[in-house]
Each structure stands twice: as structure tokens, then as C-alpha cells.
Amino acid sequence: MIIRRAREADLPAWADLRAQLWPDQTLAEHRREAADLLAAADKPVFIAVSATGEIAGFAEATLRRDYVNGCETSPVAFLEGIFVGPDHRLGAVGRDLVSAVEAWGRALGCRELASDAFLDDLASHAFHGAIGFEETERVVCFRKRL
């Protein structure tokens, strides 16, 4: 498996994977967002490519300068999203994608990598714990219509 930065040619397969991770958006919305991410220097996307050329997974990251829950430093590299296709989940693809994000963050002087997951996403919690993340806090978000 090769881990590299996303390219324009990756957009269709990457958008398909994004739609599996975030099904509340249309495929067209995912394609637009992915294209925007390619144009943003501070929002890298790493792609896992199999020996046959299949895009097996992705990791999207940002550099956050605002307060990040549970972190003590700034800026913080933030794992915005990670997804590995079902056929590639038993290997180290997710770990390798996160390693690429970690290297990117270190190169920018970050001392922490943060991420989040929904409270009921126990598979994501287990994944994060297995690759060295520690849970720092739990929050419940509120809103009030004005």
C-alpha cells in the first residue's frame, strides 16, 4: 500500500469513499468539497493506494489554531476524517494514513494530533485507541434557533 497526497485524478474514488463515511451529503457535494480541499494548502488529504491502483482509503486533516478540546498546544494537527474501504480494513491502512498526518503535523511544528468521533461510534473509538490516541473529554453540543 502506498500513502501519498491526493491528486485531482483521485477525486471520483475519493468522493465515493467520503460518501460512505458521511452519507448525509450527495456525491456531488462530496466531489465539490474534495476539489476545494485539493486547492487548500493547509488541509492535506492523504490517499492509500493498493498495489492494483485502487484507492483503499483516505485521511483528511487541517491545522487548527483555535482551541481544540483536550489539547494543550497550538497549532494542532486535526484528523478531520479517515475512512478505509471494507476490503482493506484488516491491514494497517488506517494506521499508515494517520502516520502520514502525524508527519505532516510534525513538519509544521505541531506537538499534538487531535480527532473526534460521535459518542455512539464505538468502532471509531476503538480505532483511535488502537493507534495511540487517548480520550480527553466528552461533550454534548447544543443549539437554539433564533
N, C-alpha and C positions, 0 to 999 in steps of 0.2 A: 504494500500500500504506500502510495506517495502522498504526502501532505504538502500542499502548495497554496499560494494565494489564488483567489478566484479570478477568473477571466470572463470576458464578455461571452465567449463561446459556452461557458458553463451555465449561463442564465436559464435555459429551459429545464435542465435536470435539477439545478439548484432550486428553482422556483417550485418544482414538483415536490421536492423534499420539504421545503418550507410549508407547503400546503398540508403535508402530513403532520407536521409539528403544530401548526397554527391553522386549523381547519375553518375558523370563523371568517377568513378572508377568501376572496376569489383568487383563482390562479392569476388572473390579470393584475390584481393588486399586488400579489407576491412578485410578479415579474417587474412591475414598476418600482417596488421597494428595493428589490435586488439590484436593479440598474442604478438606483440612487446610491446604494451602498458602494458599488464599484467606483463611483465618482468621488466618494468621500475619503480623504486621506487618513482621517482619524477613526475610521470604522472598518477595520480589516475583516475580511472573510477568508477563512481557510477551508479548503476543499480536500477531501480524501478521495483519491483516485485509485481504483483497483488495477491489477495487472492487465485486465482486459479493457481498461479505459472507462469503466463505469464509475460515475460519481457515487460514492458509497455514503458520504455524509458531509456535513459542513459545521463550522463553528463561526458565529458572528460575534464580534467584540466591539467595544467602544472604550474610549478613555474618558472617565468621569472625573470632573474636578469639583463637583458639588459633594455634599455629604453622602457617603454610601453606608447604609446600615451595617453596623458591626465592624467597620474599618477604622483604623487609627491614623492613616496617612492619606495624602492627596498628592498627585492624582492617583486614581485606582484603575487598573485594567478591569473591565467588567465583561463577563461572558453573558452576552445578551440572549444567545440561543445556540443550542447544539442539538444535532439530530444525526443519527446513524440509521440507515435503512435496515429493515428487519433481517435481511440476508447477511448482514455484516456485523451483527451485534455481539457475537461471541468472541471476537478478537479484541485487539487493543485499539481499534479505530477511534473511539471516543477519547480515550486517554491520549492518543497521539495528537488529536485535534486540539485538546486542551493544552498539551505541551507546546504546540505552536503559538497559542495565545499567550502562554506564560513567557515564552522567549520574546515575543513582540512587546509585552508589557515591561519586561526587564530592560529591554533595549531603550525604552522611553523613561527609565528611571523609576518605574513603579516598584513598590515593595509589597503590594498586596494584589491578589486577584479575587474578585468577588463575583457572585452569581446569586440567582434566586430561583425559587420554584413555588408553585401553588402549594398550599397546605396539604391538599389531598393527593398530590403527585408523589406517591411513595417510591415509585421507580426512579424518579429523578433524585429524590433524597438519597436513595441507596447508591446511585451512580456517583453523585457528588462526594459522598462519604468514602466510597471505594477509591477515588482518585486523589484523596487527601484534603478535601475541603472540610471545614468544621462549621457546624451550625452556630450562628452567633445570636440570633434572635428570631422571634416570630412576630408578625404584625398582622393586623386586620385593617383593611382600608375602608374608609367611609366616604360618602359624598352626600351632598344636599343640593337639590335642584333650586336654582334661583329664578 
